[in-house]
Amino acid sequence: MAETLFFNALREAIDEEMARDSSVFVLGEDVGHYGGSYKVTRDLHKKYGDLRVLDTPIAENSFTGMAVGAAMTGLRPIIEGMNMGFLLLAFNQISNNAMLRYTSGGNYKIPIVIRGPGGVGRQLGAEHSQRLEAYFQAVPGLKIVACSTPYNAKGLLKAAIRDNNPVLFFEHVLLYNLKENLPESEYVVPLDKAEVVRQGKDVTILTYSRMRHHVMQAVKQLEKEGFDPEVIDLISLKPLDMETISASIRKTHRVIVVEECMKTGGIGAELTASINDRLFDELDAPVLRLSSQDIPTPYNGTLERLTIVQPPQIVEAVQKMMALQI
């Protein structure tokens, strides 16, 4: 086992897959000589050269279109979005061109990974604090993954690179300096499976990305108060792992969704609808959503913290839900 930083886990995954498969290549703004905006592709240009680590100092819509064309020829492009907020410039290419495997009747595979930092950072302003999972959730044919630890970041990215469909791979900008001991042997984490982070019997807490860590901070206080929450990291935002989610709800009969996404039209909204559709009779209380405020993220640090869910709010939500008698 070796202690590895989050962003180094991502780089290891890319490096290992490029060494394993010569069709894998990286493209994006400053991914080459500069090593990427957060150094995820550092030193890869020296190792693999200009043909496999391509600096593309042009708009995201252009190099996303290039990647679709490359995928059609049998290559496996990994696009770094620099900041995932810039992917809005490539929405047309992602939502229309990336579905070519379907519209071609299966004649083409589109093994594209689009990855990069996103989420609410620390005073990055509204334009760099986008939660794009909600924007792309409705696009057919996409897989959407949100990693949350160095371990699952590496294993999920390797799985995404090997997948024959377009994968949006979300990394939270505030998780890059997390450290974790990783196996020295190769491993891959399934793209479509949620992780039961903590077994419990009182209430199911569904979360993902950075909010996993806020939830686990809250759990420390909840345990002291005698509560026994079950915590599930969704990981796969599209498709949702309803099998794991359903098994937990049938045990606890209570659900709280904790997300950094906006409340209106967010991941929590889709989760709530799916749970009510499939598991309404299992619920002893309405599904509760703890989501970001529906406003552009403020630059001011104090106001920024107030827009997203904090651990004390999670503690209070569990306390209130467990106090309900139905």
N, C-alpha and C positions, 0 to 999 in steps of 0.2 A: 504494500500500500504506500502511495506517495501523496503528500499534501499538495493540492493543486488549486490555484486560483480559478475562479469561474471562467474568466476570459481565456486563460490558458487551456482549460478543458475544451473549450470550443475550438481553439487552434489545434490542439492535439487531434480532435475528431477530423478536422479538415485535412490535416497533414496525413493522417493514417489512411483516409479514404483516397486522397490523391496518389499516395504510394501504392495502394491496392489496385486502383482502377485508373488507367491512363486517360479515360474519357472524362474524368472529373476535372473541372477548372473553375477558377474564381474570377469574377469581374465586378467592378464597381469603382466609385470615385476614391482615389488615394489608397486602394488596396495593395498596390505594388510596392514601390520604393518607400512610401510612408508607413506601410504596414496596417492600414485601416484606421478609422477614426478612433477606435479604442484598442488598437494593436492586436486585434484578433488574427490578422493575417501577417503579423510580423515575421520576417525572415523567409516567408514562403516564396517570395519573388527570387531571392538568392538561390533557393533550392530547385525551383521548377522553371524559372525563366519567364520571358515575355509572353510565350504562347499559352501558358497555363495560369498565369496571374496577370490579368489585364487591367491596367488603369484606364478608366473610361470617363474622362472629365467632360461628360455631356449629360444632358438631362436624363433622369431615371426612366422616363417613358421610352427613350431611345435605346438604352442598353437592356431594358427589359424585353423590348421587341427583338433585339439581337439574340438574347438568351433563348427566346421561344424558337427562333430559327435554328440556333445551334442544337437545341434539344431534338428538333425534328430530324436532324442528321445523325442522331445517336450519341451526342455528347451529353454530359451531365453538369450544367452550369450551376454555380452557387453565386447568387447575387448578394452583395452587401448593400443595404439601403442607406448606410452611413448614419442617418437618423430615420427611423421608420416613418416619421411624419412626411418625408419626401415621397413616400410611395403613393400618396394621393395624386402625384403627377403621372403615375403609371397605372392608375386605376383602370383605364380602358384596356390596356394591354393585358393586365392580370385578369380582369373580369371577362374579356372577350376572347383574346388569343390563347390564353392558358388552358381553355377548355377544348383545345383542338383534338385531344384524344377522343373525346365524345363526338364532336361534330365531324370528325373524319371517319367515323365508324370503326374506330380502333386501329386505323392504319398508321397512326403516329402515337408514340409515347412522349409525354412532356415531363421528363424528370428534372424539374427545376426546384431549387431551394432558394427562397427569398428570406434573408435573415438580417438582423441588425438590432440595435438598441432602441427601445421605446419606453413608454410609460411616463409617469410623472417623476421627474428627477428632483434636483434641488435648484430652484430658481432658474429654470431653463426657458421660462416663458410659455405662453399658450401654444405657439407654433411648434415647439419642440417637446411638448408634453401630451402628445396625442395618444389615445387608446384606440388603435386602429382595428382591434379585433371586432369591434362592433360594426365598423364600416364594411369589412369583408365577410362577415358572418353569413350574409345572405347570398353570396356568390356560389353557384353550383359548381361542383367539381374540385373545389379547393379543400385541402386539409390544413387545419390551423392548429399549431402547437405552441404552448407557452411553457418554457422551461423555468425551473425555480431553484435548482441546486447545481453545483458543479457536476455531481454524479449524473443527474438526469440530463443536464445540458449536453454532455459528451455523448451519452448513449442515444439520446433522441436525435442529435444532429447526424450521427452516423446512419441511423435508420432513415432519416429524411433524405439524405444524399442517395441512398440505395432505392428509395421509392420511385416508382414510375409515374407518379402524378405530381402536380405542383403543390408544394408545401410552403405555407407562410410560417416562419419560425421566429417567434417573438422572444426576445431577450430583454430583461428589464435593466435599464441603465444603472440602477442603484445596487444591482446584484453582482457586478463584475468583480468586486474585490472579496467576495465570499471565498472561504477556503474549505476544502474537504479532502479527506483521504480517498483516493481513487484506486481501484484495482490496477495492477500492472498488466494483467492479462486483458485481452480484448473482450468487450461486452457491448451489447446493443439493447436499447430500451424500446419497447413497442410504442408506436405513435398513437395508437387508439385506446390506450388503457389509462385509467385514473389510478392514482396511488393512495392507498389508505395509510395516511401518515400516522394516525393514532386511532387505536380501537377504543370504542366507548359505547355507552348504552343510553345516554340521556337525550342527546340532540346531535344531528348530523350537521356539520359545518362544511359547506362546499366552497372552495376557494381556488386560487391559482396565482402563479407568478409571485411577485413580491408580497402579496397579501397572505401567502402561506406563512411567512415569517411573522407578520403582525398577528395572525391567528394563534400561532404557537406561543407568542409572548402573552396573549390573553389567556391561553390554556393554563399557564403557570399560576395565574391568579385564580382561575376557576377551580383548579385542583385543590387549592388551599381552602376554598369555600365548599368543597365536597361535591362539586359537579364532575360528571364523567362524559365529556363531549367526544364524539367521533369526528376526526378531521380527515377530509378527502381533498387531495390536490387533483384538480380536474385534468391537468396536463393537456389532454386533447380537448380543444374547444370546438372543433368540427372534424369528425362527428363526436358527440358527447358519449361517454361511456355509461349509458343508462343501466347496464347490467350491474356495475359496481355501485352506482348511485341508488338503484332500486333496492339492492340487498341491504344497504345501510338504512334506508328509510323504513323498510319493513321491520327493522330492529329497534330504531329509536322513535319513529313516528313524529319527529319534529325536524324541521330544516331551517337553517340560516345560510344565506348566500352572502359571502364577503368578497367584494370585487373592487378593483380600482377603476373599472369601466364605468361609464355614465349609467345612471339608472334608466333613463328613457332609451329604449331600444338596445340595451346592453346585453351582455352574456347572461346576466342574472334574470333578465326578462324572459329570454328563451328557456332558461333552466326552469323558471317558475311555471311557464306554460307547459313544458314537457312533463314536469312532475304532477301538475294538476290533471293533465290529460290521462296519465298512466297510473297515478298512485293516490288519487284524491281520497279514496276510502281508507288509506293507510295513515292519513294525517290526523293528528290530535290537535293541531293548531295551524293557522295559515302560514304559508311560506313567508319568511321575512327576508327582505333584501337590504343589505348594507352596501351602498354604492357611492361613487363620487357625486359631488354636486353637479347639476346640469348647467355649468357655466364654463367659459374658457378659463384654463388654469391660470391663476394670478402669478405675477412675478414675485410679489412680496412674499417672503418666506413664511410669515405667520398666517397670512391668508391662504397660501398654498397648502399648508398643513391642514387647515380647516376644511378644504375641499375634498380631502380623501379620508377614508375610514382609518381610525386609530384604535389601538388595542383596548382602551377603556370603553369605547363604544361597543366593541364585541362582547366584553364582559357584561355590560349592562343589558345587551340584547339577550344573552343566554339567561341571565337572572330573571328578566321579565317573562321570557318564554316558558321557563320552568315553573314560574309562579302561576301560570294559567291552569285552571282546572276545567277540563271538558268532560 
